Amino acid sequence: MFSDECYIPDIDEGFIPPINSINFFDNIGEGYESNSSNNIESMELIGQGSYGKVYRITRPGISGYRALKVIKLEKHEQGMIFNEIRCLSRIKSDYVTKFYGAWEETDPEEFGKTRYCIEMEYFDGITLMEWMSMRKSFDIVKSTRIMQQIAKGLANIHSFSVIHRDFSPSNILINQNEQIKIIDFGLSDFAKDQPRRLIPPRPESVPHTYSLMINPIKAIPIPVESSSVSTHGTPLYRSPEQKNGKKPSTTDDIYSFGIIIYEFFAMFKTRMELFKSIPNLTGKGQLPVRFEECFPVISNLIRSMIKNDANKRPSASVVYEQLCEEICY
């Protein structure tokens, strides 16, 4: 098991910040900056979506770039921004974009309206979804190490009692060095349960006989939320509990991660191939024969992660350990 240090800042889980001042998130926790748009040195639009825009910015006296997410929400949607701030400010992980500060301000484009700003680490990468669509070949070791990073990141997130609730390839960034960051905590929640450690059965060893290189990728900006995402997450990756409106749990993320791992290793040529394959996996626990022959450890791991009984799904740290075994095979 890996031993990443975890530090939990002193933040009240029930804290809902007031919205009556420019820096209404100043009291979210110690160590965060009291920023505003007033002292931004340069500002370049790098992405936009249904909820707002993302800029690459610089500030006087601070080296390098930062990302600024500017979000416009109706009053009934403000819970999304509160959730994202509460979760980002709590999590300390190398696999999650760092949170620097947040504030609200008058929207210069729409008189009398308010916009919400989140300043965070700038990560020069593309989504895992885009990365998968661009790759031309497969390297088992590199691919497994990418999944290990994601497992570590998810374990870190869960260690802070945070449930992502929209865990999908669109909310994972990857750069040219194949480093990852988990993003977009707008649908996140806090867990009351503790993740379980359940180890899937080990299959017979089947050696891997191929190792191909992934072509280099061109980095593009951080994305913002997709309009296709409902309040319960991206449909393909939703757990049965999410679909049925049950209380959120860390096991929801584990289920989603199981689908991600399958998609990542199967290297489908089209999304339609993935959609057609999912019912056999989620309904019958069946994987393509060739997939099982090539990835025996991964196959058993995926099945354990999407079990109908959520209590029997492994924790993210166990997923990490099983991915280590895949490299050993």
Residue pairs with C-beta under 8 A, 6 or more apart in sequence:
1 317
1 320
1 321
2 152
2 155
2 317
2 320
4 93
4 94
4 152
4 155
4 156
6 92
6 156
6 159
6 160
7 92
8 90
8 92
8 160
9 29
9 30
9 31
9 89
9 90
9 92
10 29
10 30
11 28
11 29
11 86
11 89
11 90
13 86
13 161
13 190
15 28
15 86
16 82
17 24
17 25
17 27
17 28
17 82
17 85
18 24
19 78
19 104
19 114
22 36
22 103
22 104
22 105
23 34
23 35
23 36
23 101
23 103
24 103
24 104
25 32
25 85
25 89
25 101
25 102
25 103
26 32
26 34
28 85
28 86
28 89
28 102
29 89
29 90
32 89
32 99
32 100
32 101
33 100
33 101
33 119
34 101
35 59
35 100
35 101
35 102
35 103
35 117
35 119
36 103
36 105
36 117
37 103
37 105
37 117
39 59
39 60
40 57
40 58
40 59
40 68
41 57
41 58
41 59
41 60
42 57
42 58
43 55
43 56
43 57
43 68
44 55
44 56
44 57
45 53
45 54
45 55
46 54
46 55
46 56
46 67
46 221
46 222
47 53
47 54
47 221
47 222
47 223
47 224
48 54
48 224
49 223
49 224
49 225
49 226
49 227
50 224
50 225
50 226
50 227
51 71
51 72
51 73
51 80
51 186
51 224
51 225
52 69
52 70
52 71
52 72
52 115
52 224
53 69
53 70
53 224
54 67
54 68
54 69
54 70
54 221
54 222
54 223
54 224
55 67
55 68
55 70
56 65
56 66
56 67
56 68
56 122
56 221
57 65
57 66
57 67
57 68
57 119
58 64
58 65
58 66
59 66
64 122
65 122
66 100
66 119
66 120
66 121
66 122
67 97
67 119
67 120
67 121
67 122
67 123
67 222
68 117
68 118
68 119
68 120
69 117
69 118
69 119
69 120
69 224
70 115
70 116
70 117
71 81
71 115
71 116
71 117
71 118
71 224
72 107
72 110
72 113
72 115
72 116
73 80
73 81
73 116
78 116
80 186
80 187
81 102
81 116
81 118
81 186
83 185
83 186
83 187
83 188
83 189
84 118
84 184
84 185
84 186
84 188
85 99
85 102
85 118
86 190
87 160
87 162
87 185
87 188
87 190
88 96
88 97
88 99
88 118
88 120
88 185
89 99
90 160
90 162
91 99
91 156
91 157
91 160
91 162
92 156
92 160
93 152
93 153
93 156
93 157
93 182
94 153
95 149
95 150
95 152
95 153
95 156
95 180
95 181
95 182
96 153
96 156
96 157
96 181
96 182
96 183
97 120
97 121
97 123
97 173
97 181
97 182
97 183
97 222
98 120
98 121
99 118
99 119
99 120
99 121
100 119
100 120
100 121
101 118
101 119
102 116
102 117
102 118
102 119
103 116
103 117
104 114
104 115
104 116
104 117
105 114
105 115
105 117
106 112
106 113
106 114
106 115
107 113
107 114
107 115
121 181
122 222
123 173
123 175
123 181
123 222
124 175
124 219
124 221
125 173
125 174
125 175
125 176
125 179
125 180
125 181
125 219
125 220
125 222
126 134
126 173
126 174
126 175
126 217
126 218
126 219
126 220
127 169
127 170
127 171
127 172
127 173
127 174
127 223
128 169
128 170
128 172
128 173
128 174
128 180
128 260
128 264
129 168
129 169
129 170
130 220
131 174
131 217
132 169
132 263
132 264
132 267
134 215
134 217
135 214
135 215
135 267
136 214
136 215
137 212
137 213
137 214
137 215
138 210
138 212
138 214
138 267
139 211
139 212
139 213
139 214
140 208
140 210
140 211
140 326
140 327
141 211
141 327
142 178
142 214
143 214
143 264
143 265
144 323
144 326
144 327
145 178
145 327
146 174
146 178
146 180
146 264
147 261
147 264
147 323
148 320
148 323
148 324
149 179
149 180
150 172
150 180
150 182
150 257
150 260
151 257
151 316
151 317
151 319
151 320
151 323
152 316
152 320
153 180
153 181
153 182
154 164
154 167
154 182
154 253
154 254
154 257
154 316
154 319
155 315
155 316
155 317
155 319
155 320
157 163
157 164
157 182
157 253
157 316
158 191
158 195
158 250
158 253
158 315
158 316
161 190
161 191
161 192
162 185
162 188
162 189
162 190
162 191
163 188
163 189
163 190
163 191
163 248
163 249
163 250
163 252
163 253
164 171
164 182
164 185
164 187
164 188
164 253
164 256
165 187
165 188
165 189
165 232
165 233
165 242
165 248
165 252
165 253
166 184
166 186
166 187
166 188
166 229
166 233
166 234
166 237
167 182
167 233
167 237
167 252
167 253
167 256
167 257
167 260
168 233
168 234
168 236
168 237
168 256
168 260
169 260
169 263
169 264
170 223
170 226
170 234
171 182
171 183
171 184
172 180
172 181
172 182
172 183
172 260
173 180
173 181
173 182
173 183
173 222
174 180
174 217
175 219
176 216
176 217
176 219
178 214
183 222
183 223
184 224
184 225
186 225
187 229
187 231
187 232
187 233
189 248
191 248
191 249
191 250
193 249
193 250
195 250
195 251
195 254
195 315
195 316
195 317
196 311
196 313
196 314
196 315
197 314
197 315
197 317
197 318
198 304
198 312
198 313
198 314
198 315
198 318
199 314
199 318
199 321
199 322
200 300
200 301
200 303
200 304
200 314
200 322
201 300
202 297
202 300
202 325
203 296
203 297
203 299
203 300
204 296
205 296
205 329
206 293
206 294
206 296
206 329
207 329
208 294
208 329
226 234
228 234
232 238
232 242
232 243
232 245
233 242
233 252
233 256
236 259
236 274
236 275
236 278
237 255
237 256
237 259
237 260
238 252
238 255
238 256
239 251
239 252
239 255
239 256
239 310
240 255
240 308
240 310
241 247
241 249
241 251
241 252
241 255
241 310
242 248
242 252
249 310
250 315
250 316
251 310
251 311
251 313
252 310
253 316
254 305
254 313
254 314
254 315
254 316
254 319
255 305
255 306
255 310
255 313
257 305
257 316
257 319
258 301
258 302
258 304
258 305
258 306
258 313
259 278
259 281
259 282
259 306
261 298
261 301
261 302
261 305
262 277
262 281
262 287
262 302
263 274
265 291
265 295
265 298
266 274
266 277
266 288
266 291
268 274
268 277
277 288
280 286
280 287
281 287
281 302
281 306
282 306
285 303
285 306
287 299
287 302
287 303
291 299
292 299
295 326
296 329
297 322
297 325
297 326
297 329
298 323
298 326
300 322
301 314
301 319
301 322
301 323
301 326
304 312
304 313
304 314
305 313
305 314
305 319
306 313
307 313
314 322
